[in-house]
Amino acid sequence: YACLELRLPLTPCSIMAQPFPLSALGIEQSPRNTLKTMARVVYYTGEFWSLMRNERLKPTSSPDGSIHFSSDQYRRVYNTARVPGEFKDEIKSYFKTAKEGHCPSNVVIIGRGRIFYFDIMHNGVLLSPSELLQAFTIARDKIENETFELGIPVLTCDDRTSW
């Protein structure tokens, strides 16, 4: 799953558990700009995912084009998870091309003990940045304004292999 973590207060955002400070792009950090930037990042990340899934991504080659490199490592960029094990964790990849079958295309938003997820594809078309912004805004509003009891994330406090 492509994982998007929404941290509050909204200063940095991260995608696939990697930090993404807005200051690196010269963008003023405000809640609105953070969500807009996150929507753009997720949109273009989704476009790259779609190119890979539909096998339309040109393989990397040397500058003169004489050597073509394997792009197989791209398969692990998305839909890959670290699964806790008894003695050793395991890395599982769920990415499939369109010819190989179905693969997940949802985004996970985590904030203050709340977990939200939604599919970034609708009828085979990637959601637009404005549609993604709307989903992020709804999640942020729920995180900031709604009270809740202990939720699903508390279950991950149990033994790692029972997750």
N, C-alpha and C positions, 0 to 999 in steps of 0.2 A: 504494500500500500504506500502511496505517496503520503507522507506524514507532514502535516503542517501544525506547528505548535504555536498557539496564540497565548503569549504571556502578558500578564497584567502586573503593574502598569505598562501601558503599551509603549515601550521604548524600543527594544529590539524585537524582531520577529525572526523566526527560523523556519527553514523548510528542510525536510528530511533530517531533522535534528542538527542542522548546521546553522550557526549564527548568521544573521543577515542585517547588520546595522545600517539604517538609512543614511547615517552620516557619511558612509563610504560613497554614496551616490550624490552627496551634496544636497539632500532633501531634508528640509526642516522636520524634526520629529514631533508629530502631533498625532493624536488618535486617528484622525481622518486620513492623514498622509500615510500612516503606517498601514491602514487597511487598504488604501488604494494601491500602494506599492506591493503589498502582499497579493492582491488580486492580479496585478500585472505579472508578478513572478510566477504565480501558480498557472496563469493562462499560458505563458510562454513555455513553462515546464511541461504543461499538458500538450502543447503543440509538438514539442520534441518527442514526448511519449507516443503521440499519435503517429508521427513520422516513422518511429521505430516499429510500432505495432503494425502499420500498413506496409512495412518494408520499403519505404520511400526515402530513407536516409542514405545518402551517398557514402560509401566506405571511405575511410581516411586513407590517404596515400602520401607518398613522398612528394616534395615540391615539384619534381620533374614528372611525376606520375608513373614512374617505372616500378615502384614497389607499392603494393596495396596491403594495408595493415588489417588485421582482424578487428572487427567492431563487436565481437562477441561479448566483450566486457560491458557494453551498454545494456545488455539484458539484465544485469544485476543492479543497475541504477534504480530501477523502479520495481515495485512488487516483490521486494526482498525483505525478509524478516529474520531477526535473530530469535531463535526458539530456545527457551531455557531447557536444559537437560539435567539429568541426575548428576553426572560427573563432568560433562562437557556440553556447552551450548552448541547448537547447530544452526547453520545459515540455510534458509530455504528460499528459493526463488519461485514466484508464481507468475512471472511474466510469460506471456505467450503472444506470438504474432496472430494476426487475424486468421491466417490459414491454420494455425495450430489449435485455435479454439478461444473460449472466453477467458478473460483475465480481469481482475478487479480494476476499477478506475475511480475509486473514491478517495476523498481527502478527509483526513482526521484532524479535528481541531481540539486541542486540550487546553483548558484554562481553569484554575482554581478548583481542581477536583472534578470538573465537568468534562465530558467527552461528547463531541458532536461529530457526525460524519455525513457526507453527502457525495453523490456521484457527480463527477465533473463532465460527464457525457450525457446528453439528452437526445434520444433517438439517433445516436451515432454522431452527433455534432457536439463539439467542445463548447461548454458554457463561455459566454463572453466575459471580459473583465468586469463589466458593470453587473452582470448576474452573479459573478463570484463575490464582488464587493457587497452586494445585497446579502448573500449568505453569511459572509464574515461579520457584517453589521448586526444581523440577527443574533448570531452566536455571541458577539461581544456584549450586546444589550442584555441577553439572558444571563451571561456570566456576571455582569456588573450589577444588575437590578433585581434578580430573582434570588430568594433564599432557598436553600435546599438542605436536605439531610445528607448523611454520608452516601455517596453514590458508588457506581461500579468501580472506580479506581481503588477504593478501599480493599477490594478483593485481591488486588495485586500485592497486598501486604502479607498474604499467606505464603506458603511454601512455593518457591519459584516454579517447580514442575507442575503445580496444579493450576497454573494460570490458564 
